[in-house]
């Protein structure tokens, strides 16, 4: 029997994409952010969207979700041409987004945030009981049943707020779910639960766009990957048919060498000594020392007290007990001003509310901490300031039109680099890093790792909190593990394993 098709036979119809974006272009003033980008998403597919900070990833998904309107190009949903001019229109088409930056209204309760603008009602009155019950259902779906629906959203941790965002998106019964860095503030356990939810949604035919800088996650959960570079579409790959190195080269257009650069093990005298440190209710009994040129990593589950140690050392949280010495001298750290005067710098985890003044320029943010260093007789030497900032922009590869651009206009990863830049103009004796590479692309991470190594080599003592175990193990000399507000142990990074650290972090022996 012939294998050829008979004259009356037809070839199988190609599957209709859930979403097809063709020739999408977008500019903000003279800056072209997207140029003729193509992107296709199949039903029941988890499709990664990757690229360096400023490559156009967030802009592309915001066009899909109606936050921005494209200047050129076309969008089809289930084979039908559509125009998406608002988030409401996107939601009506079954498209929901979980933004990289949390989008909750802090003064409202969790359930009010979940059903904002679509509150269940009875006889024209909001049905509070029904809203509470539905909120509990969706929170349980994301493993957050412990969150009280009537809790004020602003009192939740960043990780808990992220889970509320995910629950809100799922409650829309979306057929297309866009996740923009959804795991950035989640614990390993929360990430595992999220991946279970994503797998369940995939089996129900929901298409997921997954934007992340965490390469391990991409290879673990995604089916395909599309890469953008400088606002252009570079290519699409099937995950099981590609390699880490190929994706990195597509993203950055160059080889970046080893993922974690080699570190010097030469250390000087003890620079930071902490004895019996406690704050008002979060951590207690903390004792460690860090030598000049050493990196002490801090690992542990979310809520274990990692960030609280740094905030207490920087004078943000009130110290209830303990002593802190820098170069052998006891120091008073009752405020960030005193901490800075003592030679301590702090790269905060929450860049938008704690690390930056969003209405100021890149230049103003980068020199905010040490502005007096550029002043003569009370007048700022503008030329010296500009030169220093231009050098920082070059060193950190901050993608900005110029130093006078408002920092709120930058991508999330570039904003994080500006936070880092504040402490590089005048390197401190001790640098506290809270999730320093959160929201930073793989190329940017390598650059920040190099900066960390350079500061350590110059004698800065570094204390680094990270939720990514490969990062904390590769970049640290020793690792302090926290469990429920107390330290579970300090381990040599060269001999520590992920299993050992996770056992300590969960209270095991």
N, C-alpha and C positions, 0 to 999 in steps of 0.2 A: 504494500500500500504506500502510495506516494506521501512523502512528508510535506509536500508543498500544499499551500492553501488552495482550495477550490475557488473558482471565480466568484462564487457567492459567499465565500467565507470572509469574515472580518477579523482583524487583529484585535486582541483584548484592549479595551479602552484603558488609557493611562489613568491612574488614580488622580482625582481632582485634589489639589492642595487645599488644606484648610485655610491657609493664607498665602497669597502670592504678591510680593512687592516688586515692582519693576521700574528701574530707572529713577529711583528716588533721589532727589537733590534738595538740599536745604542750606541756606546761608543766613548768617546774622550780620547784617551790614556788609562790609567787604570780605568777611571771613566765610569761606566755603567749608561747611562742616560735613556735608554729604554730597558726593558727586556720582550720579547715575548708579546707585547701589541696587543690586538685586538680592532678594531674600525669599526663600520658599520654605513653608512649614507644612508637614503632612499630619493628618489626624493620628493621634496616638503616638506622636514622636516627641522625644525630648531633644531639643536642638540647641546646642551651645552657641552663643554669640560672643566672640572674643576679639581682643585688640588692645593695644596700649591705651593708656589714658589719653583722651582727646581724639581717639580714632573714629568716634561717631556712634558708638554702640548705644549709649543712652538716648542720643538724639533720634536714632532710627526707631527704637522701641517707643519713644514718645510720639513719633509720627503715627505709628501703628495704633497707639492708644488715644489719639486725639488731643494730646497736650500741645503738640505743634502740628501745623499744616505744611505739607511739602510744597516747595516752589515748583517742582516738576515731578512727573512720574505717575504711576497708577497702582491702586491696591484692589485686589479681589479677595473676597471671603467666600469659601465654598463655591468658587467658580463665578461668582457674581461681582461685577465691578461696583465698588462702593466709594463714597466720600466720607471720611471720618473727620468731622469738624469739632468734636468735643469728646470728653471722656464719657459723657452720657450716651452719645451715639456709639462709641466703642463698646460700652457695656451692653447696649441694646443688641449689638451684633455678637455678643458672647465673648468679648475680649476684656480681660481684667489685668491689672498690673499691680505688682508689689514693688514699690519704689525702693531704691537704694537708701535714701534718707527717709527716716520714719515720717509718716504723714498723718499721725493721729493728733487730735485736739486734746492737749494735756488736761484741760479743765473739765472735760466731759468724762463720763464713766465709760468703762469698756464696752458695755452694751449700746450706749448712745453712739459711740464711734462705729461699732459694727453695723448699725442700721441707720446711720445718718442720712437723712433725705428719703428713706424708704421704711420708716417706722411702721410696724404692724399696728393697725387701729381697729377699734370697735365702736360703731355708732359715732364716728368722727373724733373719737378720743384715743390717744395712744394707749395701746394695750401693753402696759408695762410687764404684766405677768407673762404674756406670750413672748415678748421681746427677751425677757430674762431666760425663759426656757430654751428659745432658739439660740441664744448666745451660748448657753451651756453646751448645747449640741455641737456647735461649730468649734468651740474651744476644745472640747473633748476630741474632735476630729484631728486636731494638731497636737494632741498630747499635752494640752494646757488646761485640763479640767480643774486644776488647783487654783486657777485664777477666778476670783469672784467677779461676776459680770458687773456688779455695782461699784467696783473699785475705780477710783479716779485714775485715768490712763497715765497721767503724768507722774504718779507715784511708782509705777512699774519700772523694773530694770530695762535696759535697752533690749536684752534678749527676749524678755516677756512681751515688750511692745511689738517686737518683730513677729512673734507668734500670733499676736492679735491681728496684725496686718495680714498674715497668711490666712487666718480664719475668716477675715472679712472678704478677701478675694474668693475663697472657696464658697462662701455663702451666696455669691452672685451666680453660682451654677455656670461658671464660664466654660466655654468650649476651647478657648485659647487663654492660657495663663502665662503672663510675662513675669519672670522673677529676676529682678535686678539686684544682684549681690544679696540673696536672701539669707545666706548663712554667715554673713560677716560678723554678727554679734551672737551667734548661737554656740552652745556647748556641743561636745561630741554626741551626747545623748539626744539633744534636740535635733542635730543634723541627721542622725540616724532615723529619727521619727519622721522628719521632713522627707527624706528619701523614700520611706515607706509610703507616705501619702502620695508622692509624685508617681511612684510605681502603680499605685492603685488608680490614680487619675489616668495614667497612660493606658491601663487595661480597659478603662471605660471610654477610651477614644479621645480624651482631652489632649490637645497639643500644647506643649510647654516650650517657651523660649527661655533659656537659662543663661543669664549674663553673670559671669564670675571670673575672678582672676585666679581661683584656686584650681590648679591643673589636676590635682589628684581627684577632685570632685567631678571634673569634666569627664575624665576617663572612667570614673566609677558609675555615673548615673546617666550620661548622655548617649544618644544614638548617632548624632551627626554634629558637626561643628562648622560654622561659617566664620571667617576671619575678615575683619576690616583693618585697614591701615591708612592713616591720613585721610579719612573720609571716603575711601574707595573700597569696593569689594575685591578681596584678594583671592578667595577660593573657598570651596566647600569640601569637606572630607567626611568619610564614614569613620567613626571613632575606632572601630576594631581593625581598620586597615591603615591606621596612621600611627605616628610616634610622637612622643613629647617634643623631641628636638625639631621635628618638621613643623609642628604648630608654632613653636617659639620663633623659628626663623621666618615663618609667614607673618607673624605679628610684628616683629621688630625690623625685618628686612636685613638682618645681620646676625652673626653668631655672637652670643653673649658669654661664651665660655662656661665655666662651671657654674652650676646653679647657686651654690654657696661658695663664695671666694675663700681661699685659704686664710687662716688666721695665725697671727704670731702668738706664741705662748709665753713671751717674755713679760713679766709683771714686775711692778715696782713695789714700794711699801704700801701698807694699808692706807687707803684714802678715805673710805667710808666705814664707820663702825656703828652698828646698831645693837643695843642691848635692852631686852625687856620691853620692846615697843608695844604699846597698846593705844587704840583710839577709843572712842565712846560707843562701844557696842559691836564693832565689826571684827577687829583683830586683836590678839593679845599674845604675849610671850614670844614676840618675834626677835630673833637674834641672828645676825650674820655680819660678815665684813666683806668688803670688796677692795681689792688692791688696784693701784693705778695701772691702767692698761687691761684690766680684767672685765669680762662681761658675765654678770650673774643673771641667769634667766629665772623667771618665776612662772611656774606652771600650776595648773589646778582647774577644777571645774568652775563654771560661772557661779558667782556668789560665794566663792571660797575665801575671798578677801584679798585677791591679788592686787586689784586696782587701789583698794583701800590702803595698802602699805605705801604705795607711791604718793597717794593724796595726803597721807599723814606726814610723810617726809617732806612734802612740798608746802605744808602749812595750810592745805585746803581743809582737811579734817583735823579736829582738835586732838592733840596728843594727850592721852590720859595718864600714861606711864612710860618709863623708859628714858634712855639717853641716846643721843646721836652725836657722833664725833666726826669731824672732817679734818684730816691730817693731824689727828690726835687731840684736837681742840673741841670741847663741847660747844654745841651751837644751839641757839634758840630758834625754833622754827614754828612760830605761832601764826605766821602768815606767809603767803607767796613772796611778798616783798623781802621778808627776812631770809627766806630760802634762797632767793636770787642773790642777795647780798653775801650769803655764805658760800656761793659758788655752785648752786644746784639749778639745773635746768629740767624742764618737764615737757615732753611731747605727749599731749593728752589723747585719749581714745576718741572723745567726742569733739571732733574738730569744729563743728558748726556752732555749738553753744559755749565751748570752753577754750578752743584753740585759736579762733579767728575773730576778727571784727569784719563781718561780711561786707559792710558798706565802705570799707577802706580799700585802698589799692594793694596790689602785690607788694610794692615798695614799702608802704606804710606798715603793713603787717610784718614784713620781714625784719624791719628795724625797730619795731615797737618796744621790745624788751630793753634794747641797749641804745636807744636814740641819743642819749646824752654823750655816748662815745663819739658821735659825729658833730658835736656842738663845740663852738668856740665862743667864749664869753656869752653863753646863753643863746647863740644863734647857730642853727644847724648848717653845716657845710654841705650844701645840696650836692655838689660835685662828688665829694667823697662818699656820701650816702648812695648816690646812684651807681657809682663804680662798684661798691661793695655788693649791692643788690644784683647788678648785672652778672657778677661773678657767681653769686649763689644760684641764679637762674640757670647759668651755664653748667655749674657743677651738678645740680640736681635734675637737669633737663626738664625744667618746668615749662610746660607748653602754654605760653601766653603771648598775646599780640605784642604787649610791651609791659614794662613794670608799673605803668599807671592804670592798667586795667583793674576794675573792681574784682576782688578775689572771689566774690559770689558768682562771677561769670565763668570761673574755671570748672573743669570736671572734678569729681570727687577726689580722684587720685592726685591731681595737681594741687588741689587745696591742701591735701595732706603733706605734700612736699613743701608748701609754704610754711605750714606749722613747723616742720623740721628745720626749715631755713632760719627761723627765728633764733635758734640756738647755735647756729654754725658760724655766725659772724664773729662772735666772741665765745669760743668753746668753754663750757663750764668745767669745774673740777669733777662734778658728779652729774651724769645725765640720766634721768628717769624716762624710760620709753614705755608707754602703754599702748600696745598693739600698733607699733610704728609703721607697719606695712599694710594695715587694714585698707582695703579699697585701692591698692596700688597694683599696677600690672606687673607681669613677670620681669620685664626689662627694668621698670622703675624699682622693683624690689632689689634686683641685683645692684643697682646704683646705691640704694640706701644701705644695703649690707656693706658695700665698699666704704661708704661714709662712716658707718659704725666702726668698721675696722680701723679706718684712718684716725678717728677720734681716740680709740683705745690705744693705738700705737703712739699717739701724742701724750698719753698719760691720763686721759679721762677715765674715771671709773663709771661703768655703765650697768644699770639695773633695768632689765627688759622683761616686761610681761607680754606673753604671746599665747594665743589659743591654738596656734598651729604647732603641734609637737615637732614635726621635722624642722621647722624654723628655730624653735627654742633649743633643740638639741644641736643643730649645726652651728648656731651663732654664739653659743654660750661656752664658758669654761666650766662653770658649775651651775647646777639647777636646784633652786629651792622650790619644793612642792607644797602647796597649801591645801588644807582640808578643813572646812567648816571654821574658818577664822584662825586656825593655828597651823604652824608649819609641821608638815609630816616628815620632813627630812631634807637634807641637802646632798645632792649626788654629783659625782664627777661626770661631766657630759660625755667624756670619751668612752666610758664604760656603761652608761645608762642606756636602757632600752625603752621603747614606748610602753611595753607591757609593765615594766618596773615603775615608770612614772605614773601610769594610769592606776596601778594598784595602790600606790601611795595617795593619789588624788581622791580615790574613792574610799579611803579609810582602811585598806588592807595592810597587812604586814609584809 
